[in-house]
């Protein structure tokens, strides 16, 4: 379990490391705001394509080989990112990094393999804690190592450190991770296609609803992630270091909630209620961000965003894993992860365009409106486990 924590942590470090650097990339490569937000979206595009493929491959070959392959891909991508001299090479390196990050579906399937249903929310919460810590360390690394001067920012340093961390994770996975799929289940049997898995998921009303509300939530949240550095720069004149510290604070809250409290909360209130509450809190945080006029206000509303996502994310993942059969779990988790990745493609792209056309607060108004829809969908989730499975 500790090895999986490290793997997912590395994935999120790689995702988050460029967040506070977006204004720097805009200056260095003469890119518009919508172009630098697409730098985040292209990472998720590759993850969207890779996640179900790696998830299905892990159902067939086992989780460990897929995790090793993806980590090797991550090492290569960060080395390329550090050396990229042009904007197109920057995009290419991020595409390769996103393909490696498709391993999250295999990691989630591993957790589902080794935990009973009643403890699965806690296991997924551990993955969520790795998300939170990676999301904490990634932006902090990016901001602190790059420096505060746009003219002399060291954009290669964060990527080189991310490459080193990925190499360490590869070594630990190779030497320490025990395969969770019994050999008898790793036969070359006929496997459903991605479209079949998607159709199967949405034929089950509760499962389809969960994946859809997860997609909308991540779209809204990703729009905030990718525009926050630009918003903070225009609102307060902040540079990467200040933005990095804000994301560090958000990540600490996410890690504390998902790594500690989520298991107790899910047992007491049930995952369906936590999804509803999390969606409402995220909506309040997005709306509040548009009105934040001081550091303290920013800390309050970003704290709400962290709490809301900390409640919603592991609860949705746990429910999805419980609704998937053992022989399709990797594939279904891949579908769910692909929905998240697709949201991280569309969310930043839309937020960047809205930011450019209607101003810095427009993405947060739109995100809050989307979360109203998510709350409505979450209220329709059955609260009883037996009803949820129907």
N, C-alpha and C positions, 0 to 999 in steps of 0.2 A: 504493500500500500504506500509506503514511503517513496518507493521508486516512481510510482505513478504520480504522486504529488510533485516530485521533481520534474517529471516530463511535462506535465501541464503547466507548471510554474515557468519552465523555459519557453513554452509556446507563448504564454502571455507576456513574458519579458520581450520577446521578439515583436509581438503585436504593439505593445505599448511604448517601445523605445523611441519610435518616431513621432509620437503624439506632440510633445512639446517642441519638436524641431520643425514643425510644419511652416511657421513663418520664416525660418532660416532657409529651408528648401526653396520657398518662394523667392527669396532674395538671391540665393546662390544660382538658381537655374532660371530666374526670370519667369516664374510660373504664377498664374492667377489663382485666387482662392479655390475656385472649383477644381483646378488641376491638382492642387495639393491634397484636397479631400479625396480625390480619386486615387491618390497614392495609398490611402487606407483601404479604399474599396477594392483595389486590384488584389490585395492580399486576401481579402475575403472571397473574391471571385475564384481564386485558385483553391481555397479551402472548400468552397461550395462544391466544386467539381471533384475534389479528392476525397472528401469525408465519406460519402457512401461507398466509393470504390474501396477505400482502405477498411471501412467497417465490414463490408462483405468479404474482403480478402482475409480479414482477421477471423471471420466465422469459418473460413475454409482452411487456412494455413496455421491459425493460432494467433494470439495477440502479440507475442514477443517479437516474431520476425517483422511484423508490420511496424511496430514501434521503433525497432532498430533502423529500418529503412527510412522512416520519416525523420528520425533524428540526424541521420547522415545527410539527408536533403537539407535540413536546417543549417547544419554547419557550413555547407557549400553556399547557401543563400546569403548568410551574414558576411562571409568573406567577400562575396561579390558586391554586396551592398557597401562595404567599407571602401572598395576600390572603384565604385561606379563614377565615371567622370562626366556622364551626360544624363539628362532626364530620362531618356528611354531605357538606359541600363538600370537606372534606379527602379523603374517600374518592373523591369524583367526580374531583378533580384527580389522584389517584394512578391511577385507571382510565385517564384520558387519557394520562398519562405511560407507563403500561404498553403502551398501544396504539402509541405512538411507538416504544417499545423493541422492538416486533416486527420492526424492521429488521435485527436480528442475523442472521436467516436469509438475507436478501439480501446482507449483508456476507460471510457465510461462503460463499455461492454465488459471489460475486465472487472470493474467494480461490481457490476451486476452479476457476473459469474461467481464471485466469491462471497457475496453477502446475501443473507435471507431477506425476503421482502420487507419484513418489519424493521430491518436495520438499514434499508437501502437509502433512505433519505439522509442518514448520517454519513454513509459512504459517499453519496453524491455531494454532500456538504463538504467533505474533504477535498473533492475535486474543485468545488466552488471556492474553498479557501485558497487552493493553489492559484485559481483564477485571480482572487483578490490580491494575493501577495505578488503574483507576476505583474498584475496591473499596477501595483504599488511600486515595485522596483523598476519596472520598465521605463515609465516616464521619468522617475527620479534619476535613473542612469542617464537617460537621454539628455535631460536638462543640465545635470551637474557636470557630466563629462564634456558636453559640447561647449559650455561656457555661456556668458551673457552677451558677448559682443557679436552682432550679426556679421561683421566684416571678417572676423577671425575664428568663427565657430568651428570646432573640431568634430565634423560630422562622422568621421570614420571611427572614432574611439568607442562610441556606444555599440556599433555593429561588431567590432572586434571582440568586445567583452561578451556579447551575445553568442558569438561563434564559439568562444571558449566554454561558456556554460553549456551549450548544446553538446560539445565534445565530451564534457564531463558526464552529462546525462547519458550519452551513448555508452560510455564505459561502465557506468553504474548499472544500466539496463542489461547490458551483455553479461555482466558478472553476477548480478543479484536477483533479477526478476525471474520468478518461477512461472512457467506457462500455466494459464488457468483453464485452457480448453483441453479436455482429455483427448488422447490420440484417437479414440474410437469415434469422436465427433468431427475429426478433421479429414474425413473422407472426401473424395472428389465427386460429390453428389451434385445433382442439378440444383442450382441456386436461382432464386427469383431475380429478375432484372430490377434496375432502379425504378423504372416506371411501375413495375408490378408492386414493389415495396411501397411506393407512394400511394398507389391506388388502394392497397391493402390497409394502409394507415388511415386513409380518409373514409374507408368503408366502415370503420369503427368510430361512431360519433364522438365519443369522449377523447379518443386519441387524436382524431383530426382537429378537434377544437383546441386541444392542448398545443399542438404544433402550430396552428394558426395564430393563437394568442401569443405564443413565444416569438413568432416571426414579427408580429406588429410591435411587441415590446422591444425587441432588440433593434428594430429599425429606428424607433424613437431614441433609444439610448445611444446607439452608434452615431446618430446625427449630432447628439450633444458631444460625444467624445471627440469627434473629428473637427468640430467648429469651436470647441472651447478655447484652444490656444489663440485662435484668431479673435474670438470674442473678448478674451481677457486682454489681449494686446490693444485692441481698440477701446475697450472700456476703461482700463486702468494703466495702460502702457507697460504691462508685464512682459517679461522675457521668458525664455525656456525654464530658467531656474524656479521662478515663482510658480509657473504652471506645473512643473514637475513636483513641487512640494504639495500642491493641491491634490494632484492625483495620488501622491503618496498617502495623504490623509484619507482619501476615499478608499484606497486599497486596503488600508489598515482596518477600516470599519467593515469592509466586505469580508476580509479574512477572519476577523474576530467573530462576526455573526455566523458565517457559513462553516467555520471550523469549530465553533463551540456551541452556540445556542440553537442551531437549526434542528439538531436531533431531538432535543427536549421539546421545542415548539411544535414540531411535526407530530410527535406522539400525543401532545396535549390537545392541539387544535385541528390536526389533519392538514395534509398538503393543500387540499382544495381551498381552504380558508386562507392559508398563507399566500397562495397565488393571488387571491382577491385583494387582500390587504397590501401585498407588495405592489400590485398594479396601481392602487390608489395613491400610495406614498410616492411612487415614481412620478405619477402625474402631478402631484403637488410640488415636487422638487423641480420639475421642468418649468412649470409655470412660475415658481418663485425665482428661478434663475433669471428670467427676463426682467425682474424688478430689483435684482440684487445690486445695490449701489455702494457696497463697502466690503472689505475683507470678511468681516464677521457674517454678513448676510450670505456671502458666497459659501462660507464654511457650513452654515446652517442648511442651505438648500442642497449643496452637494452631499452633505451628510444624509439628508432624506433620500437622495438618489441611491446612495450606497446601501442604506437600510432596505429600501424597497427592492432593489435588485438582489440583495442578500436573502430576502425571503422568497422571492419569486423563482429565481433561477434553479436552485437545487430542488425545489418542490416540483417544478415542472419536469425536470429530468428524472426524478424518482418516479413520478406517476407514469411517464412514458415508458420507463424500463419495466415497470410492473405490468403494463399492458402488452408488452412484447413477449412472444414465446422464446424459450431458450435457444431454439435453432435459428431464430431470425433476429435476435437481440442486437447483434452488431450492425446488421443492415438497418433496422428501425432506428437505432441510435444515430446511424449515419444520416438517415432522412431528417431527423430532428436537428442534427448538427448542420446539415445542408440548408435547412430553413433559417437557422441562425446566420450562416454564412451569406445566404442570399440577402438577408436583412442588412448585413454589414456591407453589402454592395449597394443596395438601393438607398439605405438610410443616409450614408455619407454623400452619395451623389445628389440626392434631393436636398439635403441640408445645405450642401455647398452652393447649389443653385439658388435656393431660397435666401441664403445669407447674402449672396451677391446682388440679387435683385431687390429684395425687400428689407434688408438691413440685418444687423447682428442678432436681434432678438427674435426674428421671425421663425427660425428653426425650433425654438423652445415653445412658442405658441402652438406650432403645428404638432410637436411631440406631445404636449399636454392634451391636445384634442384626440390624438390617437390613443392615449392611455384611457380616456373615457370609454372608447370602444373596447379596450382590453378588459376593463372592469366589468362591462356588460357581458362579455363572453365568459369571464371567470365566474360570475354569479350563476351562470347556467351549468357549471360543473356539479355533478352529484357529490354530496358530502359523505356518503357511505361507500365503503370499498366495494361491496358487492354491486351496487348500482353503477359505480365507476367502470367496472369491468364489462358492463353490458353494452 
